[in-house]
Amino acid sequence: MSSPDLDLAKKLKNVSEKDRKQIEQAQEMLGPDPSTMGFIKNLFWGNFREDLYFRIKGVQVHLPALRQRREDIPLLAGFFLDRYTREIGKNVQGFAQGAMEEESETRVITMTAFHVPFNDMEKITEIVEKYFMPSTMEDPHTLSFRFATHAWGNAKMNAWLITEYASLAAMEASTEWNAEWVERTYPEGTPERAEYDKANEVFLKYFDGHQDNIVGYSVDHSK
């Protein structure tokens, strides 16, 4: 056997010896189960099909949702605060006093449903986005606003205006605030007001016969 062949044989022996030691170490940890050892050998030697990993039964750990283990929230908040302050190079000592205190809030959601023919849905969507959403986004009494549509089937009501308020009082104040917003944004006698009135007239044609639903609910959460 030539010298290069001897060198190759030594290298193969060293590799084989290394694999043998790794397998023996794994056997000490996992026990002498032959099926387990067969998997380990195939894994080390590159013969195991990776697409079969899902067939391996591992230890099942049940982790309840965070809402069921609220005591973990301060720990997680502290962990991520420390992590991201290091990344951005800021010196943040902690959270404001009372930030982790739990409190209960009552909120109100209004869901106004109406029907829009499928061919006119794009036009109504443009009106809502151009004339209604801006005022709602600026409204200090509104927590959130959504315009939802349903384009499939033959449902009678296929468009919804969904608005969230902190209370019934906030909902009533919002109505007055929006009326004032329209007067400020589209003053009477201006071309912009004429366009607004025209768009509002088109919208009301579909809005006629709408159905209102008001839902109140409590929210228990950490600040």
Number of C-alpha atoms within 10 A of each C-alpha: 5 6 8 9 10 11 11 11 12 12 12 12 12 12 12 13 12 12 15 14 12 15 18 16 12 16 16 10 9 11 12 12 9 10 8 13 17 12 14 19 17 12 14 13 11 10 11 15 9 9 7 8 9 8 7 8 7 7 6 6 6 6 8 8 8 10 10 9 10 13 10 11 14 14 11 11 14 13 11 11 16 16 11 12 13 12 9 8 8 10 9 11 10 11 12 7 7 9 11 14 10 11 10 11 11 13 17 20 22 18 19 18 21 19 20 22 14 14 9 10 17 11 14 19 15 12 17 16 11 13 15 16 15 12 19 20 13 12 17 13 21 20 16 14 17 13 16 12 18 15 13 8 7 9 10 11 16 19 25 20 16 17 19 21 22 17 18 15 11 17 19 12 15 19 13 10 17 17 11 13 17 16 11 10 12 17 13 12 8 10 11 13 16 14 13 18 13 11 18 17 12 14 17 11 10 16 17 10 11 14 13 12 10 13 10 14 10 10 10 10 13 14 10
